[in-house]
Amino acid sequence: MTQKRIAVLETLSWQLPVLDIVNTPTVSTAGTRYVVGTSPTGDFSGQAKKIAWRDASQWHFDTPEEGWRVYVKEEGKDYWYDGSVWQAGLIEGDFIHSISSATDGYVPQWDGTSGNQVKNGLQVRTTIREDGTADDESLGTEKAIRDAVNAIIGAVDAMVYKGAIDASGNPNYPAADAGHTYKISVAGKIGGASGEDVEVGDMIICINNETASGTQAAVGASWNIIQVNIEGYVLGPASAADNNLASFDGVTGKLIQDSGIAQQDVIDHLNDTNNHFTEASIDHTNIQNAGDYTHANIDTHIRETSIHRPMTYSATLKSIIYTETNDTFPEDPA
């Protein structure tokens, strides 16, 4: 009666637990159960994939049917038979049918809508390919996607905000890639003590990939500084002649241009006595005697009050003043 009851149990989908999956038994006491491996030997020879169980005298073998399930004690796992091989893992509800072979590195897909059949799926790629080779049959890893996005951002020089920098301690430039952008939160210098002055609100933008952290002298050429708080600024031309005077370009007061006038030309012009009088040169006593226009004759002529009003030179006013003697000028005797 006991033997008949055991035989009935052996036909059920849910099998009694087995000790292990082996090709050759290591324990042969009554009640021992195994799943036979795929390369059996000895007592298990020719019984691959079957469930072996031992009575008091011999081994018995039950051929599994699709859907049989069994717990393997040595591994602590549930196995189920898919019709050709034992699969690890407890399947809830209807068991899933696998395919006979799969491609390593591919993610399985559902085959149909039943929810119990899978097929070879999408390939997992660690590098995102170019447009000419990319397809809809692959999945990119998180790192692959991030690397591809960073490459695109770098290629178009897009700005990526990385945070704020307190420049009060004159820090070095941070390590960065092209497009990495920082905002100055506290004024100071960037690029060390000999770096560039920056104020609150200014931005620094890296223009070269894989730029190391460093001073202005070492890596300053890889950074642009955008000043945002300049008031009353004046812009000059792209180029100008050295020592030329500047002049305003327009009426805004914020744009200058090269006047084309050299500073030295102005100095030379002002010092040219042929064009400008000095106090000494306008003193008539310094006039060169020529012909009848001697100093004495000029003095006599000036003192003729019938012709000229009395005049004196005021050193304080640096001008010639005259004494009012009448309201009208006499006619020229000539």
Secondary structure, DSSP 8 states (H G I E B T S, - for coil): -HHHHHHHHTTSSB---BSEEESS-S--STT-EEEE-SS--GGGTT-TT-EEEE-SS-EEEE---TT-EEEETTTTEEEEE-SSSEEES---SS--B--S---TTEEEEE-SSSSSBEEEEEEEESS---TTT--SSEEE-HHHHHHHHHHHHHHTT--EEEEEEEGGG---B--B-TTEEEEEEE-EEESSTTSEEE-TT-EEEE-STTB-SB-HHHHGGGEEEE-----S--B--S---TTEEEEE-SSSSSBEEEEEEEHHHHHHHHT-TTTS--TTTT-GGGS--BTTB-HHHHHHHHH-TTTS--EEEETTTTEEEE----SS------
